Amino acid sequence: MAELRLPELNKVVLSGRLTRDPDRRYAQDGTAITSLPLAFHRRYRTREGTTAEHTWYVTVMCYQHLAEVCAQFLRT
């Protein structure tokens, strides 16, 4: 039986709106860290036929070179 191999890279695509400008800071070892607050909004119809809305808030953390790029180019 062949051995099952799992991928070594997980990929997630997040599509939302920034709630404020990214916050860049540096760790003690000099590593750049940027936090991106995102909001996701969903509007849907319930089983009863009424319209419902829900908003999720997520904070995304970026490190090293990606943190520098996000802090430089992303703005609200």
MARBA-3410 file (N, C-alpha, C, O; in Angstrom, 1 decimal):
76
0.8,-1.2,0.0,0.0,0.0,0.0,0.9,1.2,0.0,1.8,1.3,0.8 ~ 0.6,2.2,-0.9,1.4,3.4,-1.0,1.2,4.3,0.3,0.1,4.3,0.9 ~ 2.3,4.9,0.7,2.2,5.7,1.9,1.6,7.1,1.5,1.9,7.7,0.5 ~ 0.7,7.5,2.4,0.0,8.8,2.2,0.9,10.0,2.5,1.5,10.0,3.6 ~ 1.1,10.9,1.6,2.0,12.1,1.9,1.1,13.3,1.9,0.3,13.6,1.0
1.3,14.1,2.9,0.6,15.3,3.1,1.4,16.5,2.5,2.6,16.4,2.6 ~ 0.8,17.5,1.9,1.6,18.6,1.4,2.3,19.3,2.6,1.8,19.4,3.7 ~ 3.4,19.9,2.2,4.2,20.6,3.2,3.9,22.1,3.3,4.5,22.8,4.1 ~ 3.0,22.6,2.5,2.6,24.0,2.5,1.1,24.1,2.6,0.4,23.5,1.8 ~ 0.7,24.9,3.5,-0.8,25.2,3.7,-1.0,26.6,3.1,-0.2,27.5,3.3
-2.1,26.7,2.3,-2.3,28.0,1.7,-3.8,28.4,2.0,-4.7,27.7,1.9 ~ -3.9,29.7,2.5,-5.2,30.3,2.8,-5.3,31.6,2.1,-4.4,32.4,2.0 ~ -6.5,31.8,1.5,-6.8,33.1,0.8,-7.8,33.8,1.6,-8.9,33.3,1.8 ~ -7.5,35.0,2.1,-8.4,35.8,2.9,-8.8,37.0,2.1,-7.9,37.7,1.6 ~ -10.0,37.3,2.0,-10.5,38.4,1.2,-11.4,39.2,2.2,-12.6,38.8,2.5
-10.9,40.4,2.6,-11.7,41.2,3.5,-11.2,42.6,3.5,-10.5,43.0,2.5 ~ -11.6,43.4,4.4,-11.2,44.8,4.5,-10.3,45.1,5.7,-10.6,44.5,6.8 ~ -9.3,45.9,5.5,-8.5,46.4,6.6,-9.4,47.3,7.5,-10.0,48.2,7.0 ~ -9.3,47.0,8.8,-10.1,47.9,9.7,-9.2,49.1,10.2,-9.8,50.1,10.6 ~ -7.9,49.0,10.1,-7.0,50.1,10.4,-5.7,49.8,9.7,-5.5,48.7,9.2
-4.8,50.8,9.7,-3.5,50.6,9.0,-2.7,49.5,9.8,-2.8,49.4,11.0 ~ -1.9,48.8,9.0,-1.0,47.8,9.6,-0.1,48.3,10.7,0.4,49.5,10.6 ~ 0.2,47.5,11.7,1.0,47.9,12.8,2.3,47.2,12.7,2.4,45.9,12.9 ~ 3.5,47.8,12.3,4.8,47.2,12.2,5.6,47.4,13.4,5.6,48.5,13.9 ~ 6.2,46.4,13.9,7.2,46.5,15.0,8.3,45.5,14.8,8.2,44.7,13.9
9.3,45.5,15.6,10.4,44.7,15.5,10.7,43.9,16.8,10.6,44.4,17.9 ~ 11.0,42.6,16.6,11.3,41.7,17.8,12.7,42.1,18.2,13.4,42.8,17.6 ~ 13.1,41.5,19.4,14.4,41.8,19.9,15.6,41.4,19.0,16.6,42.0,19.0 ~ 15.3,40.3,18.2,16.4,39.9,17.3,16.3,40.6,16.0,17.1,40.3,15.1 ~ 15.5,41.6,15.8,15.4,42.4,14.6,14.4,42.0,13.6,14.3,42.6,12.5
13.7,40.9,13.8,12.7,40.4,12.9,11.5,41.3,12.8,10.9,41.7,13.9 ~ 11.1,41.7,11.6,9.9,42.6,11.4,8.7,41.8,11.7,8.5,40.7,11.2 ~ 7.7,42.4,12.4,6.4,41.8,12.6,5.3,42.8,12.3,5.4,43.9,12.8 ~ 4.4,42.4,11.5,3.3,43.3,11.1,2.0,42.6,11.4,1.8,41.5,11.0 ~ 1.0,43.3,12.1,-0.3,42.8,12.3,-1.3,43.5,11.4,-1.3,44.8,11.4
-2.2,42.8,10.8,-3.2,43.3,9.9,-4.6,43.0,10.4,-4.9,41.8,10.4 ~ -5.3,43.9,10.9,-6.7,43.6,11.3,-7.6,43.6,10.1,-7.8,44.6,9.4 ~ -8.3,42.4,9.9,-9.2,42.3,8.8,-10.6,42.1,9.3,-10.9,41.5,10.3 ~ -11.6,42.5,8.5,-13.0,42.3,8.7,-13.6,41.6,7.5,-13.4,41.9,6.4 ~ -14.4,40.5,7.8,-15.1,39.8,6.8,-16.6,39.9,7.0,-17.1,39.6,8.1
-17.3,40.2,6.0,-18.8,40.5,6.1,-19.5,39.5,5.2,-19.1,39.2,4.1 ~ -20.6,38.8,5.8,-21.3,37.9,5.0,-22.8,38.2,5.2,-23.3,38.3,6.3 ~ -23.5,38.3,4.1,-25.0,38.5,4.1,-25.6,37.2,3.5,-25.2,36.8,2.4 ~ -26.6,36.6,4.2,-27.2,35.4,3.7,-28.6,35.3,4.0,-29.1,36.0,4.9 ~ -29.3,34.4,3.4,-30.7,34.1,3.7,-30.9,32.9,4.6,-30.2,31.9,4.3
-31.6,33.0,5.7,-31.8,31.9,6.6,-32.9,30.9,6.0,-33.5,31.2,5.0 ~ -33.0,29.8,6.7,-34.1,28.8,6.3,-35.5,29.4,6.4,-36.4,29.0,5.7 ~ -35.7,30.3,7.3,-37.0,30.9,7.5,-37.3,32.0,6.4,-38.4,32.4,6.3 ~ -36.3,32.3,5.6,-36.5,33.3,4.5,-36.1,34.7,4.9,-36.2,35.6,4.0 ~ -35.6,34.9,6.1,-35.1,36.3,6.4,-33.7,36.5,6.1,-32.9,35.5,5.9
-33.3,37.7,5.9,-31.9,38.0,5.6,-31.1,38.2,6.9,-31.6,39.0,7.8 ~ -29.9,37.6,7.0,-29.1,37.8,8.2,-27.7,38.3,7.7,-27.3,38.0,6.6 ~ -27.0,39.0,8.6,-25.7,39.4,8.4,-24.8,39.0,9.5,-25.2,39.0,10.7 ~ -23.5,38.8,9.2,-22.6,38.4,10.2,-21.2,39.0,9.8,-20.8,38.9,8.6 ~ -20.5,39.5,10.8,-19.1,40.0,10.5,-18.1,39.3,11.4,-18.4,39.2,12.6
-17.0,38.9,10.8,-15.9,38.3,11.6,-14.7,39.2,11.6,-14.5,39.9,10.6 ~ -14.0,39.3,12.7,-12.8,40.1,12.7,-11.6,39.2,13.0,-11.7,38.3,13.9 ~ -10.6,39.3,12.2,-9.4,38.4,12.3,-8.1,39.3,12.3,-8.1,40.2,11.5 ~ -7.2,39.0,13.1,-5.9,39.7,13.0,-4.9,38.7,12.4,-4.6,37.6,12.9 ~ -4.3,39.1,11.3,-3.3,38.4,10.5,-1.9,38.9,10.9,-1.6,40.1,10.9
-1.0,38.0,11.2,0.4,38.3,11.6,1.3,37.9,10.4,1.3,36.8,9.9 ~ 2.2,38.9,10.0,3.2,38.6,9.0,4.5,38.8,9.6,4.7,39.6,10.5 ~ 5.5,38.1,9.1,6.9,38.1,9.6,7.9,38.3,8.5,7.6,38.1,7.3 ~ 9.0,38.8,8.9,10.2,39.1,8.0,9.9,39.9,6.8,9.3,41.0,7.0 ~ 10.3,39.5,5.6,10.2,40.4,4.5,8.7,40.7,4.1,8.4,41.8,3.7
7.8,39.7,4.3,6.4,39.9,4.0,5.9,41.0,5.0,5.0,41.8,4.6 ~ 6.3,41.1,6.2,5.9,42.1,7.1,6.3,43.5,6.7,5.5,44.4,6.8 ~ 7.5,43.6,6.1,8.0,44.9,5.6,7.1,45.3,4.4,6.7,46.5,4.3 ~ 6.8,44.4,3.5,6.0,44.7,2.3,4.6,45.1,2.7,4.1,46.1,2.1 ~ 4.0,44.4,3.6,2.6,44.7,4.0,2.5,46.1,4.6,1.6,46.8,4.4
3.5,46.4,5.5,3.5,47.7,6.2,3.7,48.8,5.2,3.2,49.9,5.5 ~ 4.5,48.6,4.2,4.8,49.6,3.2,3.6,49.9,2.3,3.4,51.1,2.0 ~ 2.9,48.9,1.8,1.9,49.1,0.7,0.4,49.0,1.2,-0.4,49.5,0.4 ~ 0.1,48.5,2.3,-1.3,48.3,2.7,-1.7,49.5,3.6,-1.1,49.8,4.6 ~ -2.8,50.1,3.2,-3.4,51.3,3.9,-4.9,51.2,3.9,-5.5,50.6,3.0
-5.6,51.7,4.9,-7.1,51.7,4.9,-7.6,52.8,4.0,-8.8,53.0,3.9
END
